[in-house]
């Protein structure tokens, strides 16, 4: 098989390069940026994605680069505990859940690709503007550079995918949820278990997601936080757009808990980023002959449930399995689509309706956004557990499914 061209050196593209190399398929990654830098904030690698990275020999490096999450905890905006459950290995999984800086994950994947595939396996400064193909090959077209032809082109070029736009030129604007998010990272003392993923409040009056992503030498941690509030306006999708404290901090001004001072945490960030909570309606198909989509290029989703990067990693494994089991490239890409399009469509739609933090919505509605005396009088623990278990099944990381 001729070399596979991977467009985009994000988490999906780099993981795909490693998985293809593992099964003996030559590939090369083409990245639009002139330099790959560790930008972004925190993400979570859930057990289903950690399983695939562990299969690539990256488990120890993944854990040492982030925090092995021990538990998920849900609170109302008054700091009252609603529900707590173990996570990752602490929950009985064979693989960890890892909270990590997105840039750290990208760089460890990049280093692994260059070490295993060679220093020229990732080429920067290659801005894709489209693709063309015939029966025997597919070519990536670049701005100001010669096309590159190979056996297949895999579009891992993210939410602004030029290849997706080529196949769906009239797709329309992203679907806005009505909520905006602001994100940052802050150096902060350890709180709760030191490895807790916190979700607190609800969207109508402000919701927070908070978790540590790195232990520091002075005993403190680098803590990732995400603030979400309802807002009528939103700007174009740009993961690196700067945000303003005045646009969201007032919603959290009285969030002074005995275990965390949320306003101080927010103000402690050097940089604040703003991003609209948007997705795209699921596509009817991703594959067109020798070209297909992967990760955010295929299924951009509302960033809830810690699942965007994870689904891209699962895409990469499915792609490698399909390409390694048949010499018919279009058939392999069609098979990949059949395996991955239905479950990712389900995740996109579930993230709109009932993500795991739907627990917070239930308590918000049942209490009228008031403090409670006992959570057991508001909602049964079994009902809370069922909400999170349903999401794990939809996203593909319930323990029984992973064991199989």
C-alpha positions in Angstrom: 0.0 0.0 0.0 1.3 3.5 -0.9 1.7 6.0 1.9 -1.4 7.3 3.6 -1.6 11.1 3.9 -2.9 12.4 7.2 -4.0 16.0 7.2 -3.6 17.6 10.6 -1.2 17.0 13.5 -3.8 17.2 16.3 -4.5 14.4 18.8 -6.5 12.4 16.2 -4.0 12.7 13.4 -1.0 11.9 15.5 -2.7 8.9 17.1 -3.6 7.7 13.7 0.0 7.9 12.5 1.1 5.8 15.5 -1.7 3.2 15.0 -1.0 2.9 11.2 2.7 2.5 11.9 2.0 -0.2 14.4 0.1 -2.3 11.8 2.8 -1.7 9.2 1.1 1.0 7.0 3.3 3.8 5.9 2.0 7.3 6.5 2.9 11.0 6.8 1.3 13.8 8.6 0.8 17.3 7.1 0.2 20.2 9.5 -0.9 23.7 8.5 0.8 25.5 11.3 4.4 26.5 10.8 5.2 25.2 14.3 3.5 22.8 16.6 3.3 24.3 20.1 1.7 22.9 23.3 -1.3 25.2 23.3 -4.8 24.8 24.9 -5.9 23.9 28.3 -7.0 20.7 30.1 -8.8 17.7 28.7 -9.7 14.2 30.0 -8.5 11.0 28.5 -11.3 8.5 29.5 -10.5 4.8 30.0 -11.6 3.8 26.5 -9.1 6.2 24.9 -6.4 5.4 27.6 -6.8 1.8 26.6 -5.8 2.6 23.0 -2.9 4.8 24.1 -1.7 2.1 26.4 -1.8 -0.4 23.5 0.7 2.0 21.8 3.0 1.8 24.7 2.2 5.2 26.1 0.4 4.5 29.3 3.2 5.4 31.7 4.1 8.5 29.8 0.4 9.5 29.7 0.0 9.1 33.5 3.2 10.9 34.4 2.3 13.8 32.1 -1.0 14.4 33.8 -3.1 13.4 36.8 -4.7 9.9 37.1 -8.2 11.0 38.1 -9.6 9.2 41.2 -13.1 10.4 41.3 -15.9 12.5 39.8 -17.8 14.7 42.1 -21.0 16.8 41.5 -22.0 19.8 43.6 -24.7 22.5 43.4 -23.7 26.2 43.3 -23.7 26.3 47.0 -20.9 23.8 47.3 -23.1 21.0 48.5 -22.2 17.5 47.4 -24.7 15.8 45.2 -23.0 12.7 44.1 -19.5 11.2 44.1 -18.2 8.2 42.2 -14.7 6.7 41.6 -13.1 7.1 38.2 -10.5 5.2 36.2 -8.5 2.5 38.0 -10.2 3.5 41.3 -13.5 2.5 39.7 -12.2 -0.9 38.7 -11.1 -0.2 35.1 -8.0 -1.8 33.8 -7.0 1.6 32.3 -6.8 5.0 34.0 -8.7 8.2 33.4 -6.1 10.9 32.9 -6.6 14.7 33.3 -3.9 16.3 31.2 -3.0 19.6 29.4 -4.0 19.2 25.8 -0.7 20.5 24.7 1.2 18.0 26.8 -0.8 15.2 25.2 -0.2 16.5 21.7 3.5 16.9 22.3 4.0 13.4 23.8 2.2 12.0 20.7 4.3 14.1 18.4 7.5 13.0 20.0 6.4 9.3 19.7 5.5 9.8 16.0 8.9 11.3 15.2 10.8 8.8 17.2 9.0 5.8 15.6 8.3 7.0 12.1 11.3 9.4 11.6 11.9 13.1 11.8 10.2 13.8 8.5 7.0 12.0 9.4 5.3 15.3 10.4 5.7 18.2 8.0 4.6 21.6 9.1 3.6 24.6 7.0 1.3 22.5 4.8 -2.1 24.2 4.6 -4.6 21.9 3.0 -7.0 23.5 0.6 -8.7 20.4 -0.8 -8.3 16.9 -2.3 -8.5 15.2 -5.6 -8.5 11.5 -6.5 -8.8 8.8 -9.1 -9.4 5.1 -9.0 -5.8 4.4 -7.9 -4.7 7.2 -5.6 -5.7 10.4 -3.7 -3.9 13.7 -3.5 -3.8 16.4 -0.9 -3.7 19.9 -2.4 -1.8 22.6 -0.5 -1.6 26.4 -0.6 1.7 27.3 -2.4 3.0 23.7 -2.4 3.0 20.7 -4.7 0.2 18.2 -4.2 1.1 15.0 -2.4 -0.4 11.7 -3.7 -0.9 8.5 -1.8 -3.2 5.6 -1.3 -5.6 7.5 0.9 -6.2 10.9 2.5 -7.5 11.1 6.1 -8.9 14.5 7.1 -7.9 15.1 10.7 -7.9 18.9 10.2 -10.4 19.8 12.9 -13.4 21.9 13.2 -12.5 24.1 10.3 -11.7 21.2 8.0 -11.1 22.2 4.4 -11.8 18.7 3.3 -15.1 18.5 5.1 -16.1 21.8 3.5 -15.1 20.5 0.0 -17.6 17.6 0.4 -20.2 19.7 2.2 -19.9 23.2 0.9 -23.5 24.2 1.9 -23.5 22.6 5.3 -24.3 25.8 7.1 -23.2 27.4 10.4 -22.5 25.4 13.6 -25.4 24.7 15.9 -25.3 27.0 19.0 -26.4 25.5 22.3 -27.2 28.9 23.8 -24.2 28.6 26.1 -20.7 30.0 26.0 -17.7 28.7 27.9 -14.5 30.3 29.2 -11.5 28.2 30.1 -8.2 28.7 32.0 -5.5 27.0 34.1 -4.4 28.2 37.5 -1.7 27.2 39.9 -3.5 26.2 43.1 -3.2 24.2 46.3 -4.5 20.6 46.2 -8.3 20.4 46.9 -10.5 17.5 47.8 -8.6 14.3 46.9 -6.0 16.0 44.8 -7.3 14.0 41.8 -11.0 14.9 41.7 -13.0 16.1 38.6 -15.6 18.5 39.9 -18.8 19.6 38.1 -20.8 22.2 39.9 -23.9 24.4 39.4 -26.1 24.5 36.4 -26.1 26.4 33.1 -28.9 28.9 33.9 -26.9 30.5 36.7 -23.5 29.3 35.8 -21.7 25.9 35.7 -18.1 25.0 36.5 -15.9 22.0 35.6 -12.7 22.0 37.6 -9.9 19.4 37.8 -6.1 19.3 38.3 -4.0 18.4 35.3 -0.4 18.4 36.7 1.4 18.1 40.0 4.0 20.8 40.6 7.2 20.7 42.5 6.1 23.0 45.3 3.2 20.7 46.3 0.7 22.8 44.3 -1.1 21.7 41.1 -2.0 23.2 37.7 -5.8 23.2 37.8 -8.0 23.4 34.8 -11.3 25.2 35.0 -14.2 25.7 32.6 -17.0 28.2 33.2 -20.3 27.9 31.3 -23.2 30.3 31.3 -26.2 31.0 29.1 -25.6 33.8 26.7 -27.4 35.1 23.6 -24.3 35.9 21.7 -21.4 33.8 20.5 -18.4 34.3 18.3 -16.8 32.1 15.6 -15.2 28.9 16.8 -11.6 29.6 17.7 -9.9 27.4 20.4 -7.4 30.1 21.1 -9.6 33.2 21.3 -8.9 35.3 24.4 -11.9 35.9 26.8 -12.7 38.6 29.3 -13.4 38.0 33.0 -16.1 40.7 33.1 -18.2 38.6 30.7 -18.6 35.6 33.1 -17.0 36.1 36.5 -20.0 37.9 38.1 -22.0 34.7 37.7 -19.6 33.0 40.1 -18.8 35.9 42.5 -20.4 34.1 45.5 -18.9 30.7 44.9 -16.8 30.6 48.1 -16.9 27.0 49.2 -15.1 25.6 52.3 -13.1 23.4 49.9 -12.5 25.9 47.0 -12.6 29.6 46.4 -13.9 29.6 42.8 -13.6 33.4 42.0 -10.0 33.4 43.3 -9.3 30.3 41.2 -10.6 32.0 38.1 -8.8 35.3 38.7 -5.5 33.3 39.2 -5.4 32.3 35.5 -2.8 34.1 33.4 -4.9 33.6 30.3 -8.6 33.1 29.7 -10.0 31.5 26.5 -13.5 31.8 25.2 -15.3 29.3 23.0 -19.0 28.9 22.1 -20.7 25.6 23.0 -21.4 24.5 19.4 -21.5 21.4 17.3 -22.6 20.4 13.8 -25.5 18.1 12.9 -24.2 14.6 12.2 -23.2 13.9 8.6 -24.8 11.2 6.5 -21.4 10.0 5.4 -17.7 10.7 5.9 -16.1 8.6 3.2 -15.7 9.5 -0.5 -13.6 6.9 -2.3 -10.1 7.2 -1.0 -10.8 10.1 1.3 -12.5 10.2 4.7 -12.9 12.3 7.8 -11.7 11.6 11.4 -12.1 13.3 14.8 -13.5 16.8 14.9 -13.5 17.0 11.1 -16.0 14.1 11.2 -18.0 14.7 14.3 -17.5 18.1 16.1 -19.4 17.9 19.4 -20.4 20.1 22.2 -17.4 19.8 24.6 -19.2 18.0 27.4 -18.5 14.6 28.8 -14.7 14.8 28.2 -15.2 12.9 24.9 -13.9 14.9 21.9 -10.3 13.7 22.0 -11.4 10.3 23.1 -13.6 9.7 20.1 -10.8 10.8 17.8 -8.5 8.2 19.4 -11.1 5.5 18.9 -11.5 6.6 15.3 -7.8 6.1 14.8 -7.8 2.6 16.1 -10.8 1.6 13.9 -9.1 3.2 10.9 -5.9 1.2 11.4 -7.8 -2.0 11.9 -9.8 -1.5 8.7 -6.8 -0.6 6.5 -4.7 -3.4 7.8 -7.3 -6.1 7.0 -8.0 -5.4 3.3 -6.0 -4.1 0.4 -9.1 -2.4 -1.0 -8.7 1.1 0.4 -12.1 2.5 -0.5 -13.7 -0.6 1.1 -11.6 -0.2 4.2 -12.6 3.4 4.6 -16.2 2.6 4.1 -16.0 -0.1 6.7 -14.3 2.4 9.1 -17.3 4.8 8.5 -19.8 2.0 9.2 -18.0 1.2 12.5 -17.6 4.8 13.8 -20.3 7.0 12.3 -23.3 5.6 14.3 -21.6 5.6 17.7 -20.2 9.1 17.3 -23.5 10.4 16.0 -25.0 9.0 19.2 -22.4 10.8 21.3 -23.0 14.2 19.5 -26.8 14.0 20.1 -26.4 12.8 23.7 -24.0 15.6 24.5 -26.8 18.0 23.4 -29.5 16.4 25.5 -28.1 14.3 28.4 -24.4 14.5 29.1 -23.2 13.1 32.4 -23.6 16.4 34.2 -27.4 16.1 33.6 -27.2 15.2 37.2 -26.8 18.9 37.9 -29.8 19.8 35.9 -32.0 17.3 37.7 -31.0 18.7 41.1 -31.3 22.3 39.9 -34.9 21.7 38.7 -36.0 19.7 41.7 -34.7 22.1 44.3 -35.6 25.3 42.4 -31.9 26.3 42.7 -32.0 26.3 46.5 -29.8 24.6 49.1 -31.0 21.2 50.2 -31.0 19.6 53.7 -30.3 16.1 52.4 -29.7 15.0 48.9 -31.5 11.8 49.5 -34.7 13.8 49.9 -34.2 15.3 46.4 -33.0 12.4 44.3 -32.1 8.8 45.0 -28.5 7.7 44.6 -29.5 4.9 42.2 -31.1 7.5 39.9 -27.9 9.6 40.0 -25.8 6.5 39.2 -28.1 5.6 36.3 -27.5 9.0 34.7 -23.8 8.6 34.6 -23.9 4.9 33.7 -26.1 5.7 30.6 -23.6 8.2 29.4 -20.7 5.7 29.8 -22.6 3.2 27.7 -23.3 5.7 24.9 -19.7 7.0 24.9 -18.3 3.4 24.9 -16.5 3.3 28.2 -18.7 1.2 30.4 -16.6 -1.4 32.1 -18.4 -4.4 30.5 -17.9 -3.1 27.0 -14.2 -2.3 27.5 -13.6 -5.7 29.1 -15.1 -7.3 25.9 
